[in-house]
Each structure stands twice: as C-alpha cells, then as structure tokens.
Amino acid sequence: MKNLDLTCAELGSKIGQYKDDEKLLTDALGVIEEQGVYAFFLFLEARGKGPGKETSKACAAFLHAQGLLQNVDSVLDALKKDVATNLDTLLFARDLLRQSLIYARYHSKASEQERPRQQHQGDGGAPRRNRGNQQRNRGGGRRGAQR
C-alpha cells in the first residue's frame, strides 16, 4: 500500500522550492478548487515559462506516476481522455493536486523565512523614530514663542 499523503508532500516540496512562486501557488490552488483540474493545468500553461510551466510538468508527472494520466506530453488532451471520463478519477486527481499545492505553499513560506533578511543600508538596522515627537520635545515651535 502506498502512502499518498507522503507522495503529495514530496511533490509539494519539489514545486514549493521555486523562487518567488507563493502567489502562483495560491492562485493555482484557487483555480483548482473553483474550476477544477483542467482549468488548473490551463492556468499553469498560460503562465508560460518559469515556475508555472515547471509546476505543470511536475504535477503531470505526478499524476502519471499515480496511474491517472497515460500521456504527459499533451497534458490537456490526456486529461480529457484519461481523467475527465471518470468522475471518481477526476475527483481523486483534484484531491491529490490540491493537497500537494497546500504542502507546496507551506514549503514556499518556510523557505522564504529561511532566506536571510537584508537590512536597509544607511540606517544600520536601527528603528526609525518619529521625527514629529523629537521636534515637540525640543521646546521650540509656536508654543515656545508665545510664552
């Protein structure tokens, strides 16, 4: 018996490592939940090169490894032929991809937090002070002139 949650986590780890793709993953998760598997792959293919295309390839290979897709060269045609003809298969593929995207978002957030944060140059990382309060505390201004 195969642990599918672990395989979803592995796919999530793979697609969550691409740089600056948290928005893409969030949008893709919304598409798969609202419009389904076919729209999900269409959305990723429309993103062109980069993380969108890589995510599409990784997800297609994942579904192929699970025995849900026969041909990964033409994902959209394979979805129509292999997945969309059986409602149980379609819902199963959607659930696997949705879980993988959730894990990918977590991996993306975790890797983002691990990256060192650069400080602003010039201020030495010191917190900025409210200049208005500094001027009031100097005793100058209109009030001081009226007394």
C-alpha positions as CSV (number, residue, x, y, z in Angstrom):
1,M,0.0,0.0,0.0
2,K,1.3,3.4,-0.9
3,N,1.2,6.5,1.4
4,L,-0.4,9.1,-0.9
5,D,-0.1,11.9,1.6
6,L,3.7,11.4,1.6
7,T,3.8,11.5,-2.2
8,C,1.8,14.7,-2.1
9,A,4.2,16.1,0.4
10,E,7.2,15.2,-1.8
11,L,5.5,16.9,-4.8
12,G,4.8,19.9,-2.7
13,S,8.4,20.1,-1.6
14,K,9.5,19.9,-5.2
15,I,7.2,22.6,-6.5
16,G,7.4,24.8,-3.4
17,Q,11.2,25.3,-3.9
18,Y,10.9,27.6,-6.9
19,K,11.8,31.2,-6.1
20,D,9.0,33.7,-5.5
21,D,6.1,31.5,-6.5
22,E,3.9,31.8,-3.4
23,K,1.4,33.9,-5.3
24,L,1.4,31.4,-8.2
25,L,0.7,28.6,-5.8
26,T,-2.1,30.5,-4.1
27,D,-3.7,31.4,-7.4
28,A,-3.3,27.8,-8.7
29,L,-4.9,26.5,-5.5
30,G,-7.8,28.8,-6.0
31,V,-8.2,27.7,-9.6
32,I,-8.2,24.0,-8.8
33,E,-10.8,24.5,-6.0
34,E,-13.1,26.7,-8.0
35,Q,-12.7,25.5,-11.6
36,G,-11.2,22.0,-11.5
37,V,-8.2,20.1,-12.7
38,Y,-8.4,21.0,-16.4
39,A,-8.6,24.7,-15.6
40,F,-5.7,24.3,-13.2
41,F,-3.4,22.9,-15.9
42,L,-4.7,25.5,-18.4
43,F,-3.9,28.3,-15.9
44,L,-0.3,27.0,-15.4
45,E,0.2,26.6,-19.1
46,A,-0.9,30.1,-19.7
47,R,1.8,31.4,-17.3
48,G,4.4,30.4,-19.9
49,K,7.9,29.7,-18.9
50,G,9.3,29.6,-15.3
51,P,7.6,28.3,-12.2
52,G,4.2,27.9,-13.9
53,K,5.5,25.6,-16.6
54,E,7.7,23.7,-14.1
55,T,4.7,23.2,-11.8
56,S,2.6,21.9,-14.6
57,K,5.2,19.4,-15.7
58,A,5.8,18.2,-12.1
59,C,2.0,17.8,-11.5
60,A,1.5,16.0,-14.8
61,A,4.4,13.6,-14.0
62,F,2.9,13.1,-10.5
63,L,-0.5,12.1,-11.9
64,H,1.3,9.8,-14.5
65,A,3.2,8.1,-11.6
66,Q,-0.1,7.5,-9.8
67,G,-1.5,5.9,-12.9
68,L,-4.1,8.6,-13.6
69,L,-2.5,10.0,-16.8
70,Q,-1.2,7.9,-19.6
71,N,0.4,10.6,-21.8
72,V,2.2,13.5,-20.1
73,D,3.4,15.1,-23.4
74,S,0.0,16.6,-24.1
75,V,-1.5,17.1,-20.6
76,L,-4.7,18.8,-21.6
77,D,-5.6,16.1,-24.1
78,A,-4.6,13.4,-21.6
79,L,-6.9,15.0,-19.0
80,K,-9.8,14.9,-21.4
81,K,-9.2,11.3,-22.4
82,D,-7.9,9.7,-19.1
83,V,-9.2,11.7,-16.2
84,A,-12.4,13.5,-17.2
85,T,-14.2,10.3,-18.4
86,N,-14.5,9.0,-14.8
87,L,-15.8,11.2,-12.0
88,D,-14.1,9.3,-9.3
89,T,-10.7,9.6,-11.1
90,L,-11.3,13.3,-11.7
91,L,-12.1,14.0,-8.0
92,F,-9.2,11.8,-6.8
93,A,-6.8,13.7,-9.1
94,R,-8.2,17.0,-7.8
95,D,-7.7,16.0,-4.2
96,L,-4.2,14.8,-4.7
97,L,-3.2,18.0,-6.6
98,R,-4.9,20.2,-4.0
99,Q,-3.1,18.5,-1.1
100,S,0.2,18.9,-3.0
101,L,-0.4,22.6,-3.6
102,I,-1.2,23.1,0.1
103,Y,2.1,21.4,1.0
104,A,3.9,23.5,-1.7
105,R,2.6,26.7,-0.2
106,Y,3.9,25.7,3.3
107,H,7.3,24.8,1.8
108,S,7.4,28.1,-0.1
109,K,6.6,30.1,3.1
110,A,9.2,28.1,5.1
111,S,11.9,28.6,2.5
112,E,11.0,32.3,2.4
113,Q,11.5,32.7,6.1
114,E,14.8,30.8,6.0
115,R,16.3,33.3,3.5
116,P,18.3,36.0,5.3
117,R,16.6,39.3,5.5
118,Q,18.7,42.2,4.4
119,Q,18.7,45.4,6.4
120,H,18.3,48.8,4.8
121,Q,21.6,50.4,4.0
122,G,22.3,53.6,5.7
123,D,20.2,53.2,8.8
124,G,22.2,50.3,10.3
125,G,19.1,48.4,11.1
126,A,18.1,50.8,13.8
127,P,14.4,51.5,14.2
128,R,13.2,54.8,12.8
129,R,12.0,57.4,15.2
130,N,9.0,59.6,14.8
131,R,10.6,63.0,14.0
132,G,7.4,64.9,15.0
133,N,7.9,63.8,18.6
134,Q,11.5,64.8,18.5
135,Q,10.7,68.4,17.4
136,R,7.9,68.7,20.1
137,N,10.3,67.6,22.8
138,R,12.9,70.2,21.9
139,G,10.8,73.0,23.3
140,G,10.7,75.0,20.1
141,G,7.8,75.8,17.9
142,R,4.8,78.2,18.2
143,R,4.0,77.4,21.8
144,G,7.5,78.3,23.0
145,A,7.5,81.6,21.1
146,Q,4.2,82.7,22.7
147,R,5.4,82.4,26.2
